[in-house]
């Protein structure tokens, strides 16, 4: 039904496809701009797939990591902030904790945070669905 396509956001152009990452103001995220403002070890939120808050990880002096971490807690859906001092994600709602890769290390959350692919094409940052094995658990991803 063509009318349905009106409600589905268009996929960004590019070989990897996916959704263009957006900043807090809704602007497209560029790798050069992001890396100018975010240093190695930084975990900061962008708008990712389906508009979900997703952490981009700066994993080198001039490098954005190839995966992002969905910030929605798997317990009751709160947004989980990154605690740089503790080196983990700590949910303020019920105390769930996740390691730096988003793997659950303390409940009540039953599952790790969802992953997304992150790739850079022509300076644009794209987020796309992760359907491969979850490298943190060696299991099929629960969110796919």
N, C-alpha and C positions, 0 to 999 in steps of 0.2 A: 504494500500500500504506500504510494508516494507520500501521502500526508504524514506518515510515521517518520519519514526521513527529516521532516521539518523539526522534529523534536530531538533528533539524535545529532550531537555535535559532529561536524565533519572531522575526519582524521587529518592530521597534519601531513603535508607532502614529505616525501623522503623515502629512501630505501628501507629504513628501519620502521617507518610508520610510527604510529602511536599518537599521543596527545601532546601538544606543546605545553611544557611546564609554564605556569603563570605565577607571578609574585603576588604579594598581599594586595596590590592595587589592580591586579588583573592584567598586568603587562607580561608579554612574552619574556621568558628568562633566556638570556644569552650566556654562554659559557664565559666569555671575556668579562662581562659585567658582573656575573656571579663571583668569579674568582678574584676580581678586584676588591670586592666587599667581604668575601668570606675566605678565611685562611685555612690551612691544613688542619684537619681534626674537627672542623665545623660541621654541625648537623643543624640544618635550618629547613623550615617548611616552605613548600611550594604547593600550588594546587595541581594535583595529578589526575589520575584516571577517575572518571565519574565525579570530578571536583573534590575528591578526598584529599585531606591534608597528607602530604608525602614528604618525608625527609630526604633532601639531597645531602650526600656526604662528600666533603672535600677530602680526598684520600691522598693527596700529594700537593706539592707546592703549586702546581698548575694543572690539577687533575680533579675532575668530578668522578666519583665512583660509578661503576657500571650497574649498580642496583640502588633502588630507593626503598625506603621503609614506610609503609602506610602507618599513619599515626593513630589509627582508631583502635582502642583497646578491645581485645577479643572477649572481655568479660561483659561489659554493658555499654560499650560504644563511646566512652569518654575519649577526648584527645589526650594522648600521652606525651608529656613534655620530655625533652632530652635533658638530663642532669649531667652537665659536663664535669662537675666536681666528682661525682660518683662514677662517671663513665658508663651510665646506663639510663634507660628510659624508666621513669617512675610515675605510675598512674596516680593522680591525686584523689580519685574517687574511692577506690577500695584497696589501694596498696599493691596492685600487681606491679611486677618489675620484669624488665626485658634487658638482655645484654646489648652490647653495642651493635650487634647484627640483627636485633629484634627478636631473638629467641627468648621465650618465656623462661624465667629463672625463679619466679615466685608468683604464686596464685593470689587471688582466685581465678585469674585469667586461665582458660583451658588450653589456649593455643598461642603460638608465636604470632607476631605481627606479620601481616601480608607483605610480600615483596613485589616490586615492579622493576622492570628493566629500565635503565637510564642510558640514553646514548646522545651523543652530540654530533650534529651534522651541520656544516656551514655555520658554526657558532650557535646554532639553535639547540636548545635542550629539549629532548623528547622523553616521555614516560610511556611505556607500553606494558601490556599484560605479561605476567610471569606465569608460564604454564609448565616449565620444566621441573625436575626434582628440586625440592627445597634443600639447598646445600647445608642448612643448619641441622636438619633432621634426617636427611637421606630418604625422605618420604615424598609422595605425591603432594603438591600444594593443596591445602584445604580450601583455598579461595578460588581455585581455577575451575 
